[in-house]
Amino acid sequence: MKTYWLLYEDCDFAINQGFARMMQESGKRFGVSVEPVLLSQLHLSMDGQGQPFCLKDGKRSQPDAVLSRQRYAWISEHFERMGVVVYNNARVCRICNDKRITHQFLQGLPMPPSVFFSPVLPQPPQTYPVLIKPACSHGGDRVTLVSSEAEWYETVQRIQPEPMLQQTVVSDAGCDLRVYVLHGKILAGVMRTAQSGVVSNFKKGGHVALHELTDEERSLAEAVIRRFDEAGAPLHMAGVDMLYHHGHPVIGEVEDVVGSRMLYQTSNLDIVTLYLEGLAAKQQ
């Protein structure tokens, strides 16, 4: 029986144990042992000959594959250098978990105008409101609508010294679409609407509903998927998030460690089983 490590940061595993149990149960159907593994259990090292290895609970260990639910690209790359296949791979992790890099990577596709904060802060904007968010956060963490220069300085100081970016507020703020991508194909769309303000994340109280993609939405999602494929960074389980500006979809971000609660809430799709089924076919 093959062993897949379901790799988590300790804090994330604490709130995702239900998802991990689903992975374990579904894995059995495909002859796979899915083992939740925490970063605190691991020591990633290089030996005297410059070869990478891994200690798990103090013993050398190596899985058949890593199902990465953590956000450090160098960790994914270490396993890849050991010869272990990682889903999503290190390139996906690196691109998606810094919103500045995501927008650079998707150059040429429609997106909100953005300012990337360097170690030297830019001047406050001339017009408000603007949206400020940490570059490496997820789940709507500290996404802030700023309406004045005083709020701008307060928000920036609250996020520092983390990297951040500032974006023009889209016309239809508070509504966005999560397009679920599975093994390089569009699986489904879920529309999220904020109860108030601009943060529509499900965990923050956003209303969710299954959504049939329009031709324009599908075309944009496929362009994102294609860009990742061509870069050797296939999206095996991910979310393409779209915002709306004057009724047209624009890129919000791409979620590497995508949550599945909304999909189970709004549909009969079993993304965990479909994900593992696809991996089983690839591992044959």
C-alpha positions, 0 to 999 in steps of 0.5 A: 500500500502506498503512503501519502503524507497529508502535510500541514502546519500545526495550527492549520491541522487543528481546524482541518481534522475533518478534512483529514479524516475524509482524506484518510477514509477516501484513500482506503478506496484507492489502496492508499494510506493517507497519513496526516503529518505536521511540520513539527514532526519533521526535520528536513536536512542535507547530508555530507554528500549534499543529498536531501533527506527527511527525519520524521519523529526522529527517523529517516522516512520518505512517503510515496507522495506529499499532499501539501496543505502547507504554504512554504515552497522550500519545504515542497521543493525539499521533498521534490529534491528527494524524488517525492512527487508533491501535489500541488508542486513547489512552483505552484506553492511559490506563485500562489502564496504571495499575491504579488508574485501571483499577479506578476505571473498572471501578467496580461490577464485582467486584474485590479490595479495594484501597488506592491509595497517594498521595504520603503513604503509608497506614499499614501494614495491620492484617492480613496477607498483602497484595499490593503492586504498582506501579500501572504495571508489567506482566508480574508485575514486583515483584508482592509478597506481604507477610506482615509489617509489616517486609516491608511497609516493605521492599516499599514502599521498593523500589517508591518513588517509583513509584505503587503499590497494595495489594490483599487477597489473593484466596482462590485466589491463584496462579491466574488467567485471561487472556481474550483480546479481539479487536476487541471480542469474546472470542477465547479464555481461557488459565488460568495457574497459578503454579509457586509463590507468587502470580505466575502470568505465563507469562514467570515460569514459570507453567503455561498451558492453554487454558480454556473460559469458564464463563457467569460468566467470560464474563459478567464479560469481556463487562461489561468489554468493554461498559464500554470500548465505551461509553467510546469506548475499544474493545478491539481487542487486549487481555487481561482478567485475572481472579482467583478468590475463593472460586471466583468470578471477579473483575477483576485488570486489563486488559492493553492491550499484551497478549502472545500467546505463551500463546495460540500455546502452547496453541491453533491460533489465529493472533491476529496474522492475525486482528487484521490481518484485522479491521483491514483490514476497518475500514480499507476 
